[in-house]
């Protein structure tokens, strides 16, 4: 059980980092939905490397201007272009996150496909003990 929980936390962390790297928003709700973890757990995971911003989480550590010698940033300063010297390293990391994203997407698809859908209250739909004809007879 502990190893399973640890794997969920690693996957949630990696999804958040993958999305941040792709300049996409990250929320606790997203992690709780994708990995069926508690909201508090999602916050604990995110707070290890990020701070809560405007409706999303952002990396706690600001970009390193020495590493990013050509400082071309977008409006919220979360993504930019990299110096030619560091381009190979950046490309390697991008490939890593693309591969990791593919793995995570498979896991998320499996998780979401096994989550039971909510049954409607006072409804015979989906009930193994009631048939639609019985319900109609009772409503007359």
N, C-alpha and C positions, 0 to 999 in steps of 0.2 A: 504494500500500500504506500509506504513512504517513497519508494523508488518511482512508483506511478505518479505520485504528487510532484516529486522533484522533476520528472520529465515534463509534466504539464507546465510547471513554472518556467523551465528552460524554453519550452516551445512558446509560451506567452511572451517571455522576454525577447526571444529571437524575432517573433512576429512584430513586436513593437519597434525593435531596432531596424528591422527590414523596412517597415513603413516610414520610419523617420528618415532613413537613408534615401528613400524614394520621395521624400518631401510630401508625404501623405499624413493626414491627421491620425492621431492615436488617442483612444479614449478607454477608460476603464470598462465601459459598457461593451466595447468591441471585444476586449479580452475575455470578459465574463461570458459573452455569447459564444465565442469561438471555442473556448476551452472548458466551459461549464465550471468555472471557478467562482469563488465568492468575490464580491466587489472589493472587500478589504484585502484579499489576496492580490487582486489586480493592482490595487494602489500600492501595496508593499513591493510588488515586482517593479512597477514603474518608478517608484521613488528611489530605487537603488541607483538609477542612472539619469533620471529626468526630473524636471520640475513642471508643475501644472501651469499652463499658460492660458491663453484665451480659447477655451473649449477644446484644448488638445494638450498634449504633453510635449515638451521640448528637451533636448539634451541639456544636462546640468552644466557641462563644460562647454565653453564657447569655442568656436573654431580657432585653430592655431594659425595666426597670420604668417608665421615663418614657413610652416608647411604649405600653406595656401598662398604662395607668393603673388599670384595674380588674383587679387581680391575682387572678383566680379560676383556680387551677391544679388539675390532677388530681394524683393521688398521686405520680407520678414527675416532676412539674413539667415535662413536655414539651409540653403543649398547654393552652391556656387561652382565656378570653374576652377580647375587645379593647374598648378604650374607644370610645365612639360617634364621637369625632373621627377615629379611625383605621379605622373599620369599612369605609369605601369602599375604602381602600387594601388592606386585608386581603381583602375580597371580590374585588377585581381580581386579587390574587395567587392566590387560591383558584381562580378561573376559569382563570387561566393554567396552573396545575398540573393541573387537570382535563383541559384540552385537551392538554397535554403528555403526560399519562398515556395518553390515547387513542392518540396517535402512538406512544408507546413500546410500548404493548401490541401494536399491529400489528406492529412490528418484532420484538418478542420472539416472537410467534406464528410469524412467518416463520422466525426463527432456529431455534426449537425444532422446527419441522416439517421442517427440512432436516438436522437432526442425525441421522446414521445410528444405528440401534439396534444394540446389541451382539449379535453372533451367539453362539449357544450353542456351547460346546466339544463336539467329538465328536458333532455333530448334523448330520443331513442336511437339517434344515428350512432352507429358504431357500437351499440350495446349488443353483446352476444345473447342477452336474455330477453330482449324485447324485439318484436318484429314491427315493421311499419304498419302492418294491418291491425295488430293489436292496439296500437296507439290510436289509430283512426276510429276503431270501434268504441274505445273509451271516451273519445271526444264528442260523440254524438249525443 
